Amino acid sequence: MVAATCARDQARAADATAIPADLPTFQRDVSPAILTARPCDARHWRQIEPAVHHLALEHADRLAALDDDARTATLAKFAGFIDGVRKKAAGRPVLASGRTVIGLLDPATGLGPKEITTIAESYGGTTQVFKKDEDGETLDSVADAFLSAIRDATAGPTPTTVVVLGHGLPTEIQSYHIRFERVADALIDGAARRGSGKEVDLRNVVLICDDCFSADFSINLLGCIEAGCRDRDLTLASLPVCIAGTNRDRFGIADVGEKFVPHFWKDVIELYYVRRPRPEAIVLRNFFENVDNMMYGYGRAPIMEGTAITGWRLVDPALVQDPVVFVPLDAAELADLRTILGLDADAPLPRWLDIG
């Protein structure tokens, strides 16, 4: 037992040395070698670097067993894999003509339905927004109505986008105490109804959460959908897309004045409603490139050389949100990732990927 414990401790130490747990150390000690092996534009690298880091942490045990050159080559392949999935997912509609948009707004803040309806309807979507602000409504009744709307929408053929604005925890939409398991059940129930009780296909569903710990909530939700389908003997054709306004372990920040507007959604409105000309539709690329780029300045200050930005300086880590997009992986993409990792063809892997 002592020998086994020592071996485990040594493995953990090797993993920690190979892949630093924190992003700043990864950026300092690991990223330069990746960029030497696979050169990348600075702006693009800062958008995918956290995704490469998290994928490396997921597979730190395998990476620790490699020598330095092989490890760097594998990490460079991770970056290429993430880029390939980003390119394939870039055109997925989020707000577009013919989409149903279901909103949930925190009851205790100044958010109004127009924060969602105005932008969604300007792109041709139909909207249904829930918020506890009527006599006789309770947090539970609004939560039940919201989940029922998700269930009904995913049971039908219309592509659906769900937008949640308010307060969150890693395990729940805190504003209404809706745990991730309940959201997973609603999505599975609706999709299974459409799939005649045999298949769950959520590829046309996008869930946007702009609240604290939204990446953690998304990861819990995606894992729960996978587990729920296994438990109910349902074939999972595809997970949904999840867009999180905050990365792992991060708080969401809002401007508080006459209105309570979370920074992430505020920037979406600025870029794709206020500014002209508007695109025909808002697609995933607009989020993981443009919105992400606009939000990079929160908590950071640019380093200038003349009129050019040459880098960024961290000013207030508490303000950094670094939003993230999670997309479903298909069978071919999972096979490619197993090949990169040297895994068996049937080795289990999560059916989703953080693409930055």
Secondary structure, DSSP 8 states (H G I E B T S, - for coil): -HHHHHHHHHHHHHHHHHS-SSHHHHHHHTHHHHHHHS---HHHHHHHHHHHHHHHHHTHHHHHTS-HHHHHHHHHHHHHHHHHHHHHHTT-EEE-TT-EEEEEE-TTSS--THHHHHHHHHTT-EEEEE-S-STT--HHHHHHHHHHHHHHHHHSSS-EEEEEES--BTTEEGGGTEEHHHHHHHHHHHHHHHTTTTEEE-TTEEEEEESTTHHHHHHHHHHHHHHHHHHTT-EEEE--EEEESS-TT----EEESSSEEEHHHHHHHIIIIISSS--SSEEHHIIIIIIHHHHTTTTEEEEEETTEEEEEEE--GGG----EEEEE--HHHHHHHHHHHT--TT----SEEE--
